[in-house]
Amino acid sequence: MDGNQQVQRMYYNSIYRYAADERRRVQVPAMWRPVEEGVEFTLILWPASHEGPCLRVLPPKEMAKLMDSIETMPNGERKTALKRVIGTASVQVALDRGGRICIPEDMAGGAGIKAKTEVVLVGLLDRFEIWNPDRYERVKAADAVLVQEAFKLME
């Protein structure tokens, strides 16, 4: 790469509120859409919150990093269980011509997302999440407490 070329990195920042349509299609903000055609996101039903699961949306690079981190784990039942859970709780999705992704019915149900209702898309810088608005408000309150300590670690 010569000095005139720059690596363009996608950042997922800000928060967006959209309505899921009758088929559970959700608009992806224009700023978050890949420039290349045919890029698929990985949707994972992510159980990381006591408030209930959300949908974590990984671009290809971040999905590759997740796989690499799993592969570095020692072989054993935990690694296999993690691969099985993530493998069965995830799906590849592509943007349609309107810039939307379609959330499979079972994943939407697990994340508390219903057709014809609002969803919250939350940027996590290198990926994003899709939340049920009520769950997100509770997580946001918990994050406000945790972030104070996290910012101290950055100083």
Backbone as CSV, one residue per row, in Angstrom:
resi,resn,N_x,N_y,N_z,CA_x,CA_y,CA_z,C_x,C_y,C_z
1,MET,0.861,-1.172,0.000,0.000,0.000,0.000,0.900,1.225,0.000
2,ASP,0.665,2.150,-0.943,1.480,3.350,-0.980,0.958,4.390,0.003
3,GLY,1.700,5.471,0.167,1.369,6.493,1.153,0.059,7.211,0.892
4,ASN,-0.440,7.168,-0.354,-1.685,7.858,-0.688,-2.931,7.035,-0.373
5,GLN,-2.751,5.740,-0.172,-3.898,4.891,0.116,-4.120,4.812,1.617
6,GLN,-5.369,4.814,2.009,-5.706,4.676,3.418,-6.656,3.506,3.569
7,VAL,-6.511,2.816,4.671,-7.445,1.748,4.970,-8.689,2.402,5.539
8,GLN,-9.808,2.175,4.887,-11.051,2.743,5.396,-11.672,1.734,6.349
9,ARG,-11.904,2.167,7.543,-12.482,1.300,8.556,-13.903,1.742,8.850
10,MET,-14.772,0.773,8.976,-16.174,1.044,9.274,-16.324,1.143,10.785
11,TYR,-16.982,2.203,11.236,-17.302,2.341,12.643,-18.812,2.385,12.794
12,TYR,-19.286,1.670,13.762,-20.721,1.640,14.070,-20.920,2.470,15.329
13,ASN,-21.287,3.728,15.133,-21.513,4.580,16.287,-22.869,5.247,16.185
14,SER,-23.344,5.714,17.308,-24.634,6.367,17.471,-25.717,5.330,17.808
15,ILE,-26.922,5.811,17.855,-28.081,4.972,18.171,-29.191,5.359,17.201
16,TYR,-29.902,4.366,16.723,-30.977,4.587,15.764,-32.206,3.818,16.216
17,ARG,-33.340,4.395,15.956,-34.612,3.737,16.258,-35.388,3.602,14.954
18,TYR,-35.750,2.373,14.639,-36.526,2.081,13.441,-37.643,1.119,13.811
19,ALA,-38.628,1.050,12.959,-39.694,0.061,13.143,-39.351,-1.169,12.316
20,ALA,-39.513,-2.336,12.920,-39.423,-3.581,12.151,-40.728,-3.689,11.365
21,ASP,-40.647,-4.060,10.097,-41.875,-4.160,9.313,-42.575,-5.500,9.570
22,GLU,-43.625,-5.771,8.829,-44.430,-6.986,9.064,-43.646,-8.277,8.839
23,ARG,-42.526,-8.195,8.111,-41.672,-9.375,7.892,-40.436,-9.369,8.786
24,ARG,-40.400,-8.470,9.761,-39.286,-8.310,10.686,-38.022,-7.808,9.980
25,ARG,-38.206,-7.023,8.930,-37.068,-6.392,8.266,-36.766,-5.083,8.983
26,VAL,-35.484,-4.856,9.207,-35.031,-3.679,9.940,-34.038,-2.907,9.071
27,GLN,-34.252,-1.620,8.994,-33.364,-0.732,8.246,-32.005,-0.674,8.929
28,VAL,-30.947,-0.768,8.146,-29.596,-0.547,8.655,-29.216,0.873,8.243
29,PRO,-28.744,1.689,9.179,-28.382,3.064,8.832,-27.409,3.107,7.648
30,ALA,-27.584,4.070,6.788,-26.741,4.184,5.588,-25.254,4.198,5.944
31,MET,-24.892,4.857,7.038,-23.484,4.948,7.447,-22.913,3.589,7.862
32,TRP,-23.775,2.640,8.187,-23.322,1.329,8.650,-23.319,0.278,7.542
33,ARG,-23.756,0.638,6.368,-23.842,-0.345,5.277,-22.491,-0.517,4.610
34,PRO,-22.120,-1.758,4.321,-20.841,-1.986,3.642,-20.865,-1.396,2.233
35,VAL,-19.717,-0.915,1.804,-19.594,-0.341,0.472,-19.658,-1.460,-0.577
36,GLU,-19.028,-2.581,-0.283,-19.001,-3.703,-1.210,-20.353,-4.399,-1.249
37,GLU,-20.749,-4.867,-2.402,-21.999,-5.623,-2.508,-21.767,-7.063,-2.066
38,GLY,-22.830,-7.689,-1.602,-22.778,-9.101,-1.241,-22.183,-9.398,0.118
39,VAL,-21.822,-8.376,0.887,-21.262,-8.593,2.222,-22.389,-9.057,3.141
40,GLU,-22.125,-10.111,3.877,-23.124,-10.614,4.814,-22.694,-10.320,6.243
41,PHE,-23.672,-9.987,7.045,-23.472,-9.838,8.480,-23.818,-11.160,9.140
42,THR,-23.252,-11.395,10.309,-23.654,-12.536,11.120,-24.503,-12.002,12.256
43,LEU,-25.722,-12.496,12.356,-26.628,-12.156,13.457,-26.501,-13.258,14.503
44,ILE,-26.262,-12.866,15.747,-26.147,-13.848,16.833,-27.111,-13.441,17.941
45,LEU,-27.911,-14.380,18.397,-28.747,-14.141,19.573,-27.794,-14.145,20.763
46,TRP,-27.536,-12.948,21.308,-26.465,-12.766,22.297,-27.047,-12.688,23.707
47,PRO,-26.689,-13.633,24.561,-27.293,-13.718,25.907,-26.555,-12.941,26.981
48,ALA,-25.807,-11.916,26.617,-24.885,-11.277,27.553,-25.510,-10.384,28.617
49,SER,-26.795,-10.153,28.593,-27.399,-9.232,29.549,-28.405,-9.934,30.447
50,HIS,-28.513,-9.475,31.723,-29.556,-10.044,32.600,-30.925,-9.561,32.130
51,GLU,-30.961,-8.524,31.317,-32.240,-7.965,30.853,-32.848,-8.803,29.736
52,GLY,-32.098,-9.749,29.241,-32.558,-10.596,28.152,-31.663,-10.429,26.946
53,PRO,-31.718,-11.380,26.038,-30.850,-11.341,24.864,-31.163,-10.182,23.931
54,CYS,-30.164,-9.851,23.132,-30.316,-8.921,22.026,-29.756,-9.636,20.803
55,LEU,-29.756,-8.975,19.671,-29.112,-9.510,18.480,-27.808,-8.763,18.273
56,ARG,-26.715,-9.472,18.309,-25.424,-8.862,18.014,-25.178,-9.070,16.526
57,VAL,-24.755,-8.008,15.851,-24.561,-8.044,14.407,-23.071,-7.827,14.120
58,LEU,-22.445,-8.857,13.565,-21.009,-8.803,13.302,-20.729,-8.698,11.813
59,PRO,-19.902,-7.732,11.407,-19.433,-7.726,10.024,-18.442,-8.878,9.843
60,PRO,-18.113,-9.229,8.608,-17.242,-10.399,8.380,-15.935,-10.389,9.157
61,LYS,-15.257,-9.234,9.242,-13.981,-9.167,9.968,-14.143,-9.519,11.442
62,GLU,-15.213,-9.021,12.046,-15.435,-9.288,13.472,-15.859,-10.736,13.704
63,MET,-16.586,-11.317,12.773,-16.946,-12.729,12.898,-15.677,-13.585,12.809
64,ALA,-14.756,-13.204,11.916,-13.486,-13.924,11.801,-12.694,-13.822,13.108
65,LYS,-12.690,-12.634,13.740,-12.004,-12.471,15.026,-12.643,-13.344,16.102
66,LEU,-13.974,-13.412,16.119,-14.668,-14.268,17.091,-14.253,-15.716,16.887
67,MET,-14.234,-16.166,15.637,-13.826,-17.541,15.365,-12.384,-17.784,15.789
68,ASP,-11.505,-16.818,15.511,-10.100,-16.957,15.919,-9.981,-17.069,17.434
69,SER,-10.753,-16.258,18.168,-10.658,-16.315,19.634,-11.191,-17.641,20.162
70,ILE,-12.198,-18.182,19.521,-12.704,-19.498,19.937,-11.668,-20.575,19.631
71,GLU,-11.039,-20.483,18.482,-10.046,-21.489,18.089,-8.829,-21.493,19.001
72,THR,-8.510,-20.347,19.628,-7.350,-20.308,20.523,-7.651,-20.912,21.893
73,MET,-8.921,-21.169,22.173,-9.289,-21.796,23.439,-8.794,-23.243,23.446
74,PRO,-8.482,-23.771,24.615,-8.083,-25.186,24.664,-9.250,-26.067,24.212
75,ASN,-8.902,-27.130,23.505,-9.945,-28.059,23.073,-10.603,-28.684,24.294
76,GLY,-11.854,-28.932,24.182,-12.582,-29.535,25.287,-14.064,-29.259,25.152
77,GLU,-14.787,-29.683,26.175,-16.249,-29.567,26.142,-16.726,-28.123,26.121
78,ARG,-16.039,-27.214,26.830,-16.460,-25.809,26.839,-16.352,-25.187,25.449
79,LYS,-15.237,-25.454,24.789,-15.039,-24.921,23.441,-16.102,-25.465,22.498
80,THR,-16.343,-26.750,22.566,-17.355,-27.363,21.701,-18.737,-26.811,22.012
81,ALA,-19.046,-26.655,23.292,-20.350,-26.117,23.679,-20.512,-24.685,23.162
82,LEU,-19.474,-23.877,23.282,-19.539,-22.496,22.807,-19.748,-22.452,21.292
83,LYS,-19.005,-23.279,20.570,-19.170,-23.333,19.115,-20.585,-23.798,18.749
84,ARG,-21.089,-24.759,19.479,-22.430,-25.267,19.200,-23.489,-24.193,19.457
85,VAL,-23.367,-23.494,20.593,-24.357,-22.463,20.934,-24.289,-21.307,19.940
86,ILE,-23.096,-20.819,19.655,-22.989,-19.709,18.697,-23.389,-20.172,17.301
87,GLY,-23.005,-21.381,16.933,-23.369,-21.901,15.617,-24.866,-22.036,15.426
88,THR,-25.563,-22.471,16.461,-27.010,-22.650,16.320,-27.797,-21.385,16.610
89,ALA,-27.171,-20.413,17.269,-27.857,-19.154,17.602,-27.455,-18.032,16.657
90,SER,-26.922,-18.390,15.475,-26.486,-17.361,14.531,-26.949,-17.690,13.121
91,VAL,-26.955,-16.648,12.297,-27.359,-16.801,10.896,-26.678,-15.701,10.084
92,GLN,-26.379,-15.995,8.830,-25.819,-15.004,7.917,-26.975,-14.265,7.256
93,VAL,-26.879,-12.941,7.209,-27.898,-12.127,6.550,-27.222,-11.097,5.647
94,ALA,-27.874,-10.818,4.544,-27.392,-9.799,3.620,-28.402,-8.665,3.583
95,LEU,-27.939,-7.502,3.241,-28.836,-6.364,3.069,-29.656,-6.555,1.797
96,ASP,-30.933,-6.201,1.859,-31.730,-6.205,0.642,-31.497,-4.880,-0.100
97,ARG,-32.150,-4.683,-1.217,-31.948,-3.457,-2.009,-32.339,-2.197,-1.245
98,GLY,-33.218,-2.332,-0.257,-33.638,-1.186,0.540,-32.744,-0.919,1.741
99,GLY,-31.645,-1.690,1.900,-30.737,-1.490,3.020,-31.244,-2.085,4.324
100,ARG,-32.065,-3.146,4.207,-32.636,-3.782,5.399,-32.086,-5.197,5.554
101,ILE,-32.101,-5.654,6.801,-31.839,-7.064,7.075,-33.118,-7.670,7.624
102,CYS,-33.316,-8.926,7.324,-34.500,-9.629,7.805,-34.101,-10.497,8.992
103,ILE,-34.771,-10.286,10.100,-34.482,-11.040,11.319,-35.345,-12.297,11.316
104,PRO,-34.723,-13.474,11.374,-35.517,-14.707,11.421,-36.466,-14.711,12.622
105,GLU,-37.611,-15.337,12.444,-38.667,-15.308,13.455,-38.208,-15.803,14.817
106,ASP,-37.485,-16.927,14.857,-37.062,-17.468,16.154,-36.060,-16.551,16.854
107,MET,-35.180,-15.925,16.085,-34.215,-14.996,16.686,-34.921,-13.739,17.194
108,ALA,-35.875,-13.254,16.408,-36.635,-12.075,16.827,-37.359,-12.369,18.136
109,GLY,-37.990,-13.528,18.222,-38.694,-13.907,19.448,-37.757,-13.968,20.641
110,GLY,-36.584,-14.558,20.459,-35.612,-14.652,21.544,-35.119,-13.297,22.016
111,ALA,-35.047,-12.327,21.098,-34.571,-10.987,21.438,-35.707,-10.053,21.852
112,GLY,-36.938,-10.571,21.871,-38.071,-9.733,22.274,-38.465,-8.712,21.218
113,ILE,-38.167,-9.033,19.960,-38.475,-8.123,18.853,-39.695,-8.660,18.110
114,LYS,-40.662,-7.791,17.897,-41.886,-8.178,17.207,-42.037,-7.375,15.931
115,ALA,-42.724,-7.973,14.956,-43.022,-7.266,13.717,-43.869,-6.033,14.032
116,LYS,-43.683,-5.011,13.251,-44.437,-3.758,13.358,-44.231,-3.036,14.692
117,THR,-43.072,-3.224,15.314,-42.744,-2.498,16.538,-41.363,-1.874,16.387
118,GLU,-41.052,-0.958,17.270,-39.769,-0.264,17.231,-38.646,-1.163,17.726
119,VAL,-37.479,-0.994,17.118,-36.253,-1.622,17.589,-35.203,-0.533,17.746
120,VAL,-34.189,-0.815,18.539,-33.100,0.127,18.762,-31.819,-0.502,18.234
121,LEU,-31.141,0.199,17.335,-29.849,-0.232,16.823,-28.785,0.578,17.549
122,VAL,-27.878,-0.121,18.207,-26.883,0.500,19.070,-25.492,0.212,18.517
123,GLY,-24.745,1.268,18.212,-23.391,1.094,17.706,-22.433,0.692,18.813
124,LEU,-21.607,-0.304,18.535,-20.563,-0.744,19.467,-19.172,-0.534,18.855
125,LEU,-19.068,0.418,17.961,-17.843,0.797,17.263,-17.405,-0.226,16.212
126,ASP,-17.176,-1.486,16.590,-16.748,-2.490,15.618,-17.863,-3.450,15.207
127,ARG,-19.037,-3.274,15.773,-20.218,-4.100,15.497,-21.423,-3.333,16.003
128,PHE,-22.610,-3.897,15.848,-23.776,-3.241,16.421,-24.742,-4.273,16.967
129,GLU,-25.683,-3.778,17.758,-26.695,-4.639,18.363,-28.076,-4.129,18.009
130,ILE,-29.032,-5.051,17.987,-30.427,-4.709,17.777,-31.173,-5.129,19.035
131,TRP,-31.872,-4.163,19.642,-32.507,-4.374,20.934,-34.011,-4.137,20.896
132,ASN,-34.700,-4.837,21.750,-36.052,-4.490,22.147,-35.891,-3.194,22.945
133,PRO,-36.682,-2.147,22.671,-36.478,-0.853,23.340,-36.547,-0.906,24.868
134,ASP,-37.449,-1.691,25.439,-37.546,-1.766,26.902,-36.294,-2.402,27.506
135,ARG,-35.818,-3.477,26.890,-34.593,-4.121,27.376,-33.419,-3.158,27.276
136,TYR,-33.348,-2.451,26.152,-32.223,-1.538,25.975,-32.203,-0.435,27.026
137,GLU,-33.342,0.100,27.373,-33.381,1.160,28.387,-32.821,0.652,29.718
138,ARG,-33.120,-0.586,30.072,-32.591,-1.152,31.320,-31.088,-1.400,31.216
139,VAL,-30.629,-1.874,30.062,-29.203,-2.100,29.860,-28.451,-0.772,29.862
140,LYS,-29.043,0.226,29.249,-28.426,1.562,29.204,-28.211,2.109,30.615
141,ALA,-29.167,1.892,31.500,-29.028,2.338,32.893,-27.884,1.589,33.584
142,ALA,-27.788,0.293,33.352,-26.700,-0.487,33.944,-25.354,-0.060,33.362
143,ASP,-25.316,0.219,32.058,-24.077,0.672,31.409,-23.580,1.985,32.004
144,ALA,-24.490,2.867,32.360,-24.103,4.163,32.922,-23.271,3.989,34.191
145,VAL,-23.563,2.958,34.961,-22.798,2.671,36.176,-21.440,2.060,35.812
146,LEU,-21.450,1.081,34.923,-20.220,0.375,34.556,-19.215,1.261,33.825
147,VAL,-19.696,2.180,33.025,-18.823,2.971,32.183,-17.912,3.895,33.001
148,GLN,-18.331,4.282,34.173,-17.496,5.140,35.014,-16.166,4.440,35.326
149,GLU,-16.233,3.176,35.653,-15.004,2.413,35.932,-14.206,2.182,34.653
150,ALA,-14.910,1.916,33.554,-14.228,1.666,32.298,-13.417,2.899,31.842
151,PHE,-14.007,4.076,31.978,-13.293,5.290,31.595,-12.046,5.487,32.452
152,LYS,-12.113,5.122,33.711,-10.932,5.244,34.578,-9.780,4.372,34.070
153,LEU,-10.107,3.225,33.490,-9.072,2.327,32.961,-8.357,2.907,31.744
154,MET,-9.007,3.846,31.085,-8.423,4.450,29.878,-7.468,5.601,30.201
155,GLU,-7.466,6.085,31.425,-6.632,7.228,31.779,-5.190,6.838,31.974
